[in-house]
Amino acid sequence: MSAYLDTRVSLYASRLWQDVALDALVAAPDAEIAGALMQRGLPQLAAGFVNPADRQNARSLEQRIIAEVLDETRVLIRPLSGDARSFLTFWTARFEISNVKTLLRSKMTGERPAAVLARLTPMGSFGRLDIQNLAHAEDVGELLRRLEAGPYADIVRHARRAFEQSHDPFSLDAALDHAYYEGLALRAKPLEDTVGAPFHTLMARLIDRINLVWLLRYRFNYKLPPAQVYYLLIGSRYSLPSARLQELAALDSLQAVLAALPRVWRTPLSGAVDIPGVFARMERLAASEAQKVLRSRAPAIARAFAYLILRERDLRALRAVLRGRHLGLAAGDIRQALQRVPEAA
């Protein structure tokens, strides 16, 4: 198993985009884009760029990007079993939870089932929901009841309770996200215990980033009270444990929160002035750690997870480049949107 997976991850790693290659793509002639995408193992994106109608369709671009992620994940989990397979399979469930959010919003707005079905992300063999059945539920309450009888019952149960209390779409989305990442952290724990530091570090960077960015958004953008903010955060055993998060949620400004962080985060976030800046810096640090794991002799499952983290980061960058080119944005604006290099550069 490990030999196959290690070999496959090493082959896939050659597809990752260096900053200089992304920079070149920003200004490359249209005729060269499809070829560049094919060289990096992205045939679905290349095909979409050739077709002008698909190129202009933001939803189609997003669906092709997710299809690439699912295709590569399907190959990587082929030799896996047990905790490793369960974890990477659940990692893809983020996209199906996004479909759940789309279905719920469609019931709130009275959208026709046929219209919402066309907007959902195809999950292929990773799909666990009966989408047709769910799309034809009468209302939000009926949809939630059907979802609670399905494979994501634990995630949806929390969301239903939040919605019944407030009937607020934000509370519904936040509860779904919270329950999903709680489930991911739960599935990661056995691997952290057996695989050790490489896998633990990847999870720590992920959960710390999500918790801190959520805390800042909920507290200072949405003006939620500290107790509600803390309730919506993921239970953590990493550099920002739950007790520290509770203290941070009680502070009254972004700068106060950053100043109270442990050194592992206070130093790299020093000088950040807004929440997008905090996110970008934390993501760059996470990418750096993932690169180290990918290039190391870490266990195969840790290298596979590191690759998937980096691949999705690449694909988000490509989405920014392709959409920016379609919208006719200046090359400098597209490069700034990428946020792949430190602001000082």
C-alpha positions as CSV (number, residue, x, y, z in Angstrom):
1,M,0.0,0.0,0.0
2,S,2.6,2.5,1.1
3,A,4.8,2.0,-2.0
4,Y,1.9,2.5,-4.4
5,L,0.7,5.6,-2.6
6,D,4.2,7.1,-2.2
7,T,4.8,6.6,-5.9
8,R,1.5,8.1,-6.9
9,V,1.9,11.1,-4.6
10,S,5.4,11.7,-6.0
11,L,4.1,11.6,-9.6
12,Y,1.2,13.9,-8.7
13,A,3.6,16.3,-6.9
14,S,5.2,17.2,-10.3
15,R,1.8,18.7,-11.3
16,L,1.9,21.4,-8.6
17,W,2.3,25.0,-9.8
18,Q,5.3,27.1,-8.7
19,D,4.7,30.8,-8.3
20,V,6.7,31.6,-11.4
21,A,4.5,29.3,-13.5
22,L,1.3,30.9,-12.2
23,D,2.8,34.3,-12.8
24,A,3.5,33.3,-16.4
25,L,-0.1,32.1,-16.9
26,V,-1.5,35.5,-15.9
27,A,0.0,37.1,-19.0
28,A,0.2,34.1,-21.4
29,P,-1.7,34.3,-24.8
30,D,-5.0,32.5,-24.9
31,A,-3.7,30.0,-27.3
32,E,-1.2,28.7,-24.7
33,I,-3.5,28.3,-21.8
34,A,-5.1,24.9,-22.6
35,G,-1.7,23.4,-23.2
36,A,-0.3,24.7,-19.9
37,L,-3.3,23.2,-18.1
38,M,-2.9,19.8,-19.9
39,Q,0.8,19.7,-18.9
40,R,-0.2,20.0,-15.2
41,G,-2.7,17.1,-15.5
42,L,-5.8,19.3,-15.7
43,P,-7.7,18.0,-18.8
44,Q,-11.1,19.1,-17.6
45,L,-10.0,22.7,-17.0
46,A,-8.2,22.7,-20.4
47,A,-11.3,21.5,-22.1
48,G,-13.4,24.1,-20.4
49,F,-11.0,26.9,-21.5
50,V,-11.2,25.8,-25.1
51,N,-15.0,26.2,-25.1
52,P,-15.9,29.9,-24.8
53,A,-19.3,29.2,-23.2
54,D,-17.7,27.1,-20.5
55,R,-14.9,29.7,-20.0
56,Q,-17.5,32.3,-19.2
57,N,-19.4,30.2,-16.8
58,A,-18.1,30.6,-13.2
59,R,-20.3,27.7,-12.0
60,S,-18.9,25.4,-14.6
61,L,-15.3,26.4,-13.7
62,E,-16.0,25.6,-10.1
63,Q,-17.5,22.3,-10.9
64,R,-14.6,21.3,-13.1
65,I,-12.1,22.3,-10.4
66,I,-13.9,20.1,-7.8
67,A,-14.1,17.2,-10.4
68,E,-10.3,17.4,-10.7
69,V,-9.9,17.2,-6.9
70,L,-12.3,14.2,-6.7
71,D,-10.6,12.4,-9.5
72,E,-7.2,12.6,-7.9
73,T,-8.5,11.7,-4.5
74,R,-10.2,8.7,-5.9
75,V,-6.8,7.5,-7.2
76,L,-5.1,8.2,-3.9
77,I,-7.5,6.3,-1.7
78,R,-7.5,3.2,-4.0
79,P,-5.0,1.3,-1.8
80,L,-6.2,2.7,1.5
81,S,-8.4,1.1,4.2
82,G,-9.5,1.8,7.7
83,D,-8.8,5.2,9.3
84,A,-6.8,6.5,6.4
85,R,-9.5,5.8,3.8
86,S,-12.2,7.1,6.2
87,F,-10.3,10.4,6.6
88,L,-9.6,11.1,3.0
89,T,-13.2,10.1,2.0
90,F,-14.6,12.5,4.6
91,W,-12.3,15.2,3.4
92,T,-14.2,15.2,0.1
93,A,-17.5,15.4,2.0
94,R,-17.0,19.2,2.2
95,F,-18.2,19.5,-1.3
96,E,-21.4,17.5,-0.6
97,I,-22.0,19.6,2.5
98,S,-21.9,22.6,0.1
99,N,-24.6,20.9,-2.0
100,V,-26.6,20.5,1.2
101,K,-26.3,24.3,1.8
102,T,-27.5,24.9,-1.8
103,L,-30.5,22.7,-1.3
104,L,-31.4,24.4,1.9
105,R,-31.2,27.9,0.4
106,S,-33.3,26.7,-2.5
107,K,-36.1,25.8,-0.2
108,M,-35.9,29.1,1.6
109,T,-36.2,31.0,-1.8
110,G,-38.8,28.7,-3.4
111,E,-36.4,27.7,-6.3
112,R,-37.7,24.9,-8.6
113,P,-36.0,21.5,-8.1
114,A,-34.8,21.3,-11.7
115,A,-33.0,24.7,-11.3
116,V,-31.3,23.8,-8.1
117,L,-30.3,20.3,-9.4
118,A,-28.4,22.0,-12.3
119,R,-26.4,24.0,-9.8
120,L,-25.2,21.2,-7.6
121,T,-21.7,19.8,-7.8
122,P,-21.6,16.3,-9.2
123,M,-19.9,14.0,-6.6
124,G,-19.5,10.9,-8.7
125,S,-18.6,7.9,-6.6
126,F,-18.1,10.0,-3.5
127,G,-21.8,11.0,-3.5
128,R,-23.7,9.7,-0.6
129,L,-27.0,11.7,-0.9
130,D,-30.1,11.0,-2.9
131,I,-30.1,14.4,-4.5
132,Q,-33.3,13.9,-6.5
133,N,-35.2,12.9,-3.4
134,L,-33.9,15.8,-1.4
135,A,-34.5,18.4,-4.1
136,H,-38.2,17.5,-4.1
137,A,-38.7,18.0,-0.4
138,E,-41.6,20.3,0.3
139,D,-39.8,22.8,2.5
140,V,-36.8,23.4,4.7
141,G,-38.2,21.4,7.6
142,E,-39.0,18.4,5.4
143,L,-35.5,18.6,3.8
144,L,-33.8,18.7,7.2
145,R,-35.8,15.6,8.3
146,R,-34.8,13.7,5.2
147,L,-31.2,14.7,5.7
148,E,-31.3,13.6,9.3
149,A,-32.2,10.1,8.1
150,G,-29.2,10.0,5.8
151,P,-25.4,9.6,6.0
152,Y,-24.8,13.1,7.4
153,A,-27.2,12.8,10.3
154,D,-24.8,14.0,12.9
155,I,-23.9,17.1,10.9
156,V,-27.4,18.0,10.0
157,R,-28.8,17.4,13.5
158,H,-26.8,20.4,14.9
159,A,-27.8,22.5,12.0
160,R,-31.5,21.8,12.4
161,R,-31.4,22.8,16.1
162,A,-29.7,26.1,15.2
163,F,-32.2,26.8,12.4
164,E,-35.2,26.0,14.7
165,Q,-33.9,28.5,17.2
166,S,-33.3,31.4,14.8
167,H,-34.5,30.6,11.3
168,D,-31.4,32.4,10.2
169,P,-29.6,31.1,7.1
170,F,-26.2,32.2,8.6
171,S,-26.8,30.1,11.7
172,L,-27.7,27.1,9.5
173,D,-24.5,27.5,7.4
174,A,-22.3,28.0,10.4
175,A,-23.7,25.0,12.2
176,L,-23.1,22.8,9.1
177,D,-19.5,24.0,8.8
178,H,-18.9,23.5,12.5
179,A,-20.2,20.0,12.6
180,Y,-18.3,19.0,9.5
181,Y,-14.9,20.1,10.8
182,E,-15.7,18.5,14.2
183,G,-16.2,15.3,12.3
184,L,-13.0,15.8,10.3
185,A,-10.9,16.4,13.5
186,L,-12.5,13.3,15.1
187,R,-11.4,11.2,12.1
188,A,-7.9,12.7,12.1
189,K,-7.2,11.7,15.7
190,P,-6.4,8.0,15.1
191,L,-4.1,9.0,12.3
192,E,-2.3,11.6,14.4
193,D,-1.8,8.9,17.1
194,T,-0.3,6.4,14.6
195,V,1.3,8.6,11.9
196,G,2.7,11.1,14.3
197,A,4.0,14.6,13.8
198,P,3.7,15.1,10.0
199,F,0.0,14.4,10.0
200,H,-0.6,16.3,13.3
201,T,1.2,19.4,11.9
202,L,-1.0,19.4,8.8
203,M,-4.2,19.2,10.9
204,A,-3.0,21.8,13.4
205,R,-2.3,24.4,10.6
206,L,-5.8,23.7,9.2
207,I,-7.9,23.8,12.3
208,D,-6.0,26.7,13.8
209,R,-6.5,28.7,10.7
210,I,-10.2,27.9,10.4
211,N,-10.8,28.7,14.1
212,L,-8.9,32.0,14.1
213,V,-10.4,33.3,10.9
214,W,-13.9,32.3,12.0
215,L,-13.4,33.9,15.4
216,L,-12.3,37.2,13.7
217,R,-15.2,37.2,11.2
218,Y,-17.9,36.2,13.7
219,R,-16.7,38.7,16.3
220,F,-15.8,41.8,14.2
221,N,-17.6,41.4,10.9
222,Y,-20.9,39.9,12.2
223,K,-20.7,41.4,15.7
224,L,-21.6,38.2,17.4
225,P,-21.2,38.1,21.3
226,P,-18.2,36.2,22.6
227,A,-20.2,33.2,23.9
228,Q,-21.9,32.6,20.5
229,V,-18.6,33.0,18.7
230,Y,-16.9,30.4,21.0
231,Y,-19.8,28.0,20.5
232,L,-19.4,28.1,16.8
233,L,-15.6,27.2,16.9
234,I,-14.1,23.8,16.4
235,G,-13.0,22.0,19.6
236,S,-9.2,22.1,19.3
237,R,-6.2,20.3,20.7
238,Y,-3.6,22.3,18.7
239,S,-1.8,25.6,19.2
240,L,-5.1,27.4,19.7
241,P,-6.8,25.1,22.2
242,S,-10.4,25.7,23.2
243,A,-9.6,27.5,26.4
244,R,-7.4,30.0,24.6
245,L,-10.1,30.5,21.9
246,Q,-12.6,31.3,24.6
247,E,-10.2,34.0,25.9
248,L,-9.6,35.4,22.4
249,A,-13.3,35.6,21.7
250,A,-13.8,38.0,24.6
251,L,-11.3,40.6,23.2
252,D,-12.6,43.7,21.6
253,S,-10.4,44.2,18.5
254,L,-8.6,42.3,15.8
255,Q,-5.3,43.8,17.0
256,A,-6.0,42.7,20.6
257,V,-6.6,39.2,19.4
258,L,-3.4,39.1,17.4
259,A,-1.4,40.4,20.3
260,A,-2.8,37.7,22.6
261,L,-1.9,34.8,20.3
262,P,0.7,32.2,21.3
263,R,4.1,32.9,19.7
264,V,3.7,30.2,17.0
265,W,1.0,32.5,15.5
266,R,1.8,35.9,16.9
267,T,5.1,36.2,15.0
268,P,4.0,35.3,11.5
269,L,0.8,37.4,11.9
270,S,2.6,40.4,13.2
271,G,1.7,43.4,11.0
272,A,-1.5,41.9,9.6
273,V,-4.1,44.7,9.4
274,D,-7.3,42.8,8.3
275,I,-8.9,39.4,8.3
276,P,-8.0,38.5,4.7
277,G,-4.4,39.3,5.5
278,V,-4.6,37.0,8.5
279,F,-6.1,34.2,6.4
280,A,-3.5,34.7,3.6
281,R,-0.5,34.5,6.0
282,M,-1.9,31.5,7.8
283,E,-2.5,29.7,4.5
284,R,1.0,30.4,3.3
285,L,2.4,28.9,6.5
286,A,0.2,25.9,6.1
287,A,1.3,25.5,2.5
288,S,5.0,25.7,3.6
289,E,4.4,23.0,6.1
290,A,2.6,20.8,3.5
291,Q,5.5,21.2,1.1
292,K,7.9,20.0,3.8
293,V,5.8,17.0,4.5
294,L,5.4,16.2,0.8
295,R,9.1,16.3,0.2
296,S,10.0,14.3,3.3
297,R,10.0,10.6,4.1
298,A,6.8,11.0,6.1
299,P,4.2,8.1,6.0
300,A,2.3,7.9,2.8
301,I,-1.0,9.1,4.1
302,A,0.6,12.3,5.5
303,R,2.2,12.9,2.1
304,A,-1.1,12.3,0.3
305,F,-2.9,14.7,2.6
306,A,-0.2,17.3,2.1
307,Y,-0.5,16.9,-1.7
308,L,-4.3,17.4,-1.6
309,I,-3.9,20.6,0.5
310,L,-1.4,22.0,-2.0
311,R,-3.4,20.9,-5.0
312,E,-6.5,22.6,-3.9
313,R,-4.5,25.8,-3.1
314,D,-3.2,25.6,-6.7
315,L,-6.7,25.1,-8.1
316,R,-8.0,28.1,-6.2
317,A,-5.2,30.2,-7.7
318,L,-6.0,28.9,-11.2
319,R,-9.6,29.8,-10.7
320,A,-8.5,33.4,-9.8
321,V,-6.3,33.5,-12.9
322,L,-8.9,32.1,-15.3
323,R,-11.7,34.2,-14.0
324,G,-9.6,37.3,-13.9
325,R,-8.5,36.8,-17.5
326,H,-12.2,36.3,-18.6
327,L,-13.2,39.5,-16.8
328,G,-10.4,41.4,-18.5
329,L,-8.7,42.4,-15.2
330,A,-5.2,43.9,-15.4
331,A,-2.4,41.4,-14.8
332,G,-1.3,43.3,-11.7
333,D,-4.8,42.9,-10.2
334,I,-4.9,39.2,-10.9
335,R,-1.4,38.7,-9.3
336,Q,-2.6,40.6,-6.2
337,A,-5.6,38.4,-5.9
338,L,-3.5,35.3,-5.9
339,Q,-1.9,36.2,-2.6
340,R,0.8,33.6,-3.2
341,V,3.7,35.7,-2.0
342,P,4.2,37.8,1.1
343,E,2.9,41.4,1.0
344,A,6.4,42.8,1.4
345,A,7.4,41.3,-1.9
